[in-house]
Amino acid sequence: MNGELLRIVDTLHRDKDIDKEVLFEAIESALLSAARKKFGEQNALTLRIDRESGKVVSYDAEGNELHLQDLGRIAAQTAKQVILQKIREAERDVIFTEYDRYQRSIVPGQVVRIEGTTLVVRLGARDRGPEGYLPKHEQVRGEQYRIGDQALCYVVEVRKTGPKVRIILSRSHPDLIRRLFEREVPEIAEGMVEIKKLVREAGYKTKVAVITLDPKIDPVGACIGIRGARIKTIIDELGGERIDIIPFSDQPETLIMNALKPAEINRIDLFPQTGKALVIVDEDQLSLAIGKKGANVRLAAKLCGWDIDIMTEDEAKNKGLLEEGASPEGTEVSYVEDRGDAASVTESGRLASGTAPEAPAEEAPPGDAAAAPAPEGPARVPPPRVPVAPLPPPGSDPGAGEAADESRTAGGASAGPAAGGGTSADGAAGQE
């Protein structure tokens, strides 16, 4: 019997990864409970199992050795229940300790069964690993799994629920993509490249803004990899979900311009009082900026933290959002500087200094010595505008490496940083 006890302890330790000392203490506690039922609760009993030989030794208060073979069926059943309960508690603690450190990390698993709309995933490489739960709201629309399929999941939460541990998984969480980038891009894992912002509509598209403090490193190129090898691995893991990688900028207008790529932006006006950004594009760039079902502008708004209104110049003028002549004909890029009671349009790469530029005086017709009288009534004061940084000409490409948005929709669009929206499973190849 002594040798059999040691073999049982060794098997449980090997299969369930429970410490041997915890198992010995559980068995000692169970046998002691059974002995007290047999010999009386009032007796001060002691019991110990020799860790080397497996021999069980028990004494009463007077030092007399007790024979546990005479415990009886009821006491033996009590000992069995106590041992099983202690083993379950120890197994729960082992699983919780192991996977609690994996919270907010990615773990591989295999779908073992489907409970309603929830997938039960066996985690780890072992056949007897713990089970995680992938609920419907954490799944990606369009992804379908069958029993036996492999699934790489993000661990959202690990909690103790009674005698078990419940592990909540996700395939739609934005940090799933963050962890994939950390795994596939050494520059991100080592801290040389940082993901400043990441927004996602699971199953359709993700936008990632990256930055580096090392001028020798191209953050966008590092994430893409040679011939797109790194980004392709991530896209394949996500089932073809598109990923746009853009360079991060502290200048909101530059970040907005990069986030709306591949559309070419003519003008951006910011209104900090209302948190809105007015983006002017050409008619043929409108659908590119908006994206499929408004997803491109919606993600850009979430990424930049501004309510973005996209429209053509004619539409903006018809709504009274632009001053007449604010974007002179022939000027490719312009922006507006706040002058207090007047707004000046600057066509160069720097803000104009001094007062607002005056409109050129019209030449008087020949023969008229006196100038025409000024119109009666108060002068019209244009609304103030917020200064924004100059935008590069349409020929340049500050957001090199972003994926092109193939979506096409017509008309203007408006999106806010907290705007919602459905997801789409129409994935496409990533950028290079």
Buried (B, 14 or more C-beta within 10 A) or exposed (E): EEEEBBEBBEEBBEEBBBEBEBBBBBBBBBBBBBBBBBBEEEEEBBBBBEEEEBEBEBBBEEEEEBEBEEBEEEBBEBBEEBBEBBBBBBBBBBBBEBBBEBBEBBBBBBBBEEEEEBBBBBBBEEEEBBBBBBBEEBBBEBBEBEEEEEBBBBBBEBEEEEEBBBBBBBBBBBBBBBBBBBBBBEBBEEEBBBBBBBBBBBBBBBBBBBBBEEEEEBBBBBBBBEEBEBBBBBBEBBBBBBBBBBBBBEEBBBBBBBBBBBBBBBBBBBBEEEEBBBBBBBEEBBBBBBBBBBBBBBBBBBBBBBBBBBBBBEBBBEEEBBBEEBBEEEEBBBBBBBBEEBBBBBBEEEBBEEEBEEEEEEEEEEEEEEEEEEEEEEEEEBEBBBBBBBBBEEEEEBBBBBBBBEBEBEEBBBBBBEBEBEBBBBBBBBBB
